[in-house]
Each structure stands twice: as C-alpha cells, then as structure tokens.
Amino acid sequence: MDTDRGRREFLRRFLGTYGVASYDDMYRWLEHSRVAKELLESNRDELVEVEVEGRSAWAHERNVDELAARRGPRGVRLLPAFDPYIMAPRPREAFVASEQIRRVFRPQGRVTPVVLVDGQAAGIWSHELRGERLRVEVEPFAQLGARVRKALADEVERLAAFLGGMAELSLVE
C-alpha cells in the first residue's frame, strides 16, 4: 500500500474506533507532531470539524450522524488497567476528575484499574484471587449511592463468575 493510501486508511480506522480526535489527541497518541499533522491533512477531504465536550475535534464524515445520535455511556463497570476507554487519545479530564488523575495515571506509565460510573471514573479497584474467593477492593473517589453500590456488587459477581471464584466486595472509604 502506498504511503498516502496507508495514512488515509489508518485515520479512517482510528476514527472508526475512537470516534473523534483533535490534533492534540493524535499528537499525544502518536508522540510525533509531523505524523499527526500529515494524517489529518491526508484525510482533510473526508473529515468534519465537530465540537465535543467544549473542544474542537475531527470526525470522519460518514460517522457524524451516528456519533451525534449516541448517548453517553451508562452503568457501572470495572475497567482493567490499560483498557481502551482509559487509554483513548483524548484529554484525561474528560472522564477523570483532575484531582484524581494521579491515582489513575501513575509514575513510570502505570495505569490503575478504574471503576467507571456512567462514563466517569468514580474510583480505583484491585483484586486478589485466593483459592475460590475473589476479593475486589474498591477505593471510591466520593460517596457511592445505593444504585451504584448495587451495580458495583453485580459487576463484582460477574467478574467472579468469569474468574471462577466467589465474590467478596470491599469498599475502602
């Protein structure tokens, strides 16, 4: 595949996966300003400028209607470290409160697993499997309501079933 065609296809797939991206997002993800600029330039005829969460970004023209119709994420999920939702090329403040960023994105490139509530990081978690008991420890960033606690307990049960253990949820407040 020639270089221009390869760049166009890469950006189509990238935007097909992540939806939108700004120049800064591309630069951060690729860690190379010239390549980020070239990728966006090579697809300029297929891109539409959009505003997402108060910032300017680019979307592929064929995805704009679908993206506009989407609702934000709902529910409670235990995301593992390095989950694509966490590592997506966008500002971390879009889903982690600025005062909690260091608890999620740690030194030496370590990323802590996140409790996601309606698309926002609501805490961090860890687990330990001993014999047939899965202990999940959650450190919420703020008080969790009854609905979230129930959904979190259900999520821990699903994880325990997947890993083959009996669930035990521990909230560290």
Secondary structure, 3 states (H helix, E strand, C coil): CCHHHHHHHHHHHHHHHHCEECHHHHHHHHCCHHHHHHHHHHCHHHEEEEEECCEEEEEEHHHHHHHHHCCCCCCEEEECCCCHHHHCCCCHHHCCCHHHHHHHECHHHCECCEEEECCEEEEEEEEEEECCEEEEEEEECCCCCHHHHHHHHHHHHHHHHHHCCEEEEEECC
